[in-house]
Amino acid sequence: MLPSCLVALIYQESSGWSLVAAVLLCLLIGLPLVIRKPKNRVFYLREGFTTTALCWIVLSCVGALPFVLSGYIPNPVDALFETVSGFTTTGASILTDVEALPHCLLFWRSFTHWIGGMGVLVFILCLLPLTGGDGGYHVNLMKAESPGPSVSKLVPQVQSTAKILYSIYLTLTVIEFVLLLFGKMSVFDALTTSFGTAGTGGFGIKNDSIAGYSPYIQYVVTIFMILFGINFSAYFLLLSKKLRQAIHMEEVRWYLIIIFASIVFISFNARAMFSTLEETIRHVSFQVASVITTTGFATTDFDLWPEFSRTILVILMFIGVFYFGLEAVLYTLLAFFVMFKTCNAFTDGFDYKKNIIIISEHYEEIGNGIIEVIGRGVTYLYAEGAYTHQQRKVLLVVAKLTQVAKIKQIVRDIDPGCFMIIQDANDVFGKGFTSKPSAHKKNKKIFCTVDTLKQKS
């Protein structure tokens, strides 16, 4: 936050005190924690993921403090959302007017993209040597990090790998910054735009994103969005004078081919939307690079483009997500699967077959409805009440868990006041059901609340 404090000092903004307060709070909490040194400082994969998760939570909460303390985003949840979006390079925002923020907060907002682009913990690995032999253990910490550009272990020492990655990252950022200055962009605008491009997150400082800048600036941003989207291992190979290996990286080849092909097809399809061919290529190239790298900058409203062009952009969104983090996508799908299974188990029970007993005067109508709509068999049982000695037919239905809601709806539509019991049915087998391997070995009993139960012969 110190660079943001410097920005506040340059522009003489009172909001800078919110940044100073956040820095002091970090020092107050952090200094006592670093006094005690742990005996074992080796990071395995488990420790790497745990450390990464905890760091993201703490950094996001601390990073949201300036927005809350300054009063520009008074809601803590909104401030946390904005900060998490920055550190994770997501680029989503709750702000409707970003130009209303002071320079220091705009700088901090964009700076979260730049730090998060390579990963906060990767940055720490550059500066803080960790123990553990040759450092090979600590690649697990780096694997759990880096939401932005793709990284991998380049040299035996992980700390050296982190330094190489950040050197490439910083060099590309500086080059873009200088080129933007050549386009007569202000120093502040050039810095924040470079941060958003490098992190492939797209936090802008203008309400119209990049649309208000010159064509030269738009071309520069387009090129560097594509460059920051390339796996940094390719740059390392180029620096190591291994040109042939860099050229033969299939991942990079397909990445560039898809970008080029998309620009050609969309330019041909959306040609009528622009006055000149140059304008068409500029806007199409920018949007293709922004979408496939998940940066999110914009120069035009592509929602007005023809359906074919918009379809290609949607496909590029999915390609970009898988290209920049297939493992993250798979982990997310797995997490959703486990979450829904767990919620379903706690809500409806762990058994997937249900035994339903229905007592109603409209038993025949309900039975026919279940047979016709659900396709499950219904058994009529003769039952007698213990108190009234009144005899009536009782419906017995064994159904799958997914069919219970439909059966309940059928019963309520016909007889809202009926008596219905839904129980777990263990080890159900026979026609329409699959038996468990040990089903024939188990002996289950069903206890009923009626005093006499006779099955119809």
HELIX and SHEET records of a PDB file:
HELIX    1   1 LEU A    2  ILE A   10  1                                   9    
HELIX    2   2 GLY A   16  ILE A   35  1                                  20    
HELIX    3   3 LEU A   45  SER A   70  1                                  26    
HELIX    4   4 PRO A   76  PHE A   87  1                                  12    
HELIX    5   5 VAL A   98  ALA A  100  5                                   3    
HELIX    6   6 HIS A  103  MET A  118  1                                  16    
HELIX    7   7 VAL A  120  LEU A  127  1                                   8    
HELIX    8   8 GLY A  136  HIS A  138  5                                   3    
HELIX    9   9 VAL A  139  LYS A  143  1                                   5    
HELIX   10  10 VAL A  158  PHE A  182  1                                  25    
HELIX   11  11 VAL A  187  ALA A  198  1                                  12    
HELIX   12  12 PRO A  215  GLY A  229  1                                  15    
HELIX   13  13 PHE A  232  LEU A  239  1                                   8    
HELIX   14  14 LEU A  243  ILE A  247  1                                   5    
HELIX   15  15 GLU A  250  ASN A  269  1                                  20    
HELIX   16  16 ARG A  271  MET A  273  5                                   3    
HELIX   17  17 LEU A  277  ILE A  292  1                                  16    
HELIX   18  18 PHE A  302  LEU A  304  5                                   3    
HELIX   19  19 GLU A  307  ASP A  348  1                                  42    
HELIX   20  20 TYR A  363  VAL A  373  1                                  11    
HELIX   21  21 LEU A  401  ILE A  414  1                                  14    
HELIX   22  22 ALA A  439  LYS A  441  5                                   3    
SHEET    1   A 5 PHE A 419  ASP A 424  0                                        
SHEET    2   A 5 LYS A 353  ILE A 359 -1                                        
SHEET    3   A 5 GLN A 391  LYS A 400 -1                                        
SHEET    4   A 5 THR A 379  GLU A 384 -1                                        
SHEET    5   A 5 THR A 452  GLN A 455 -1                                        
END                                                                             
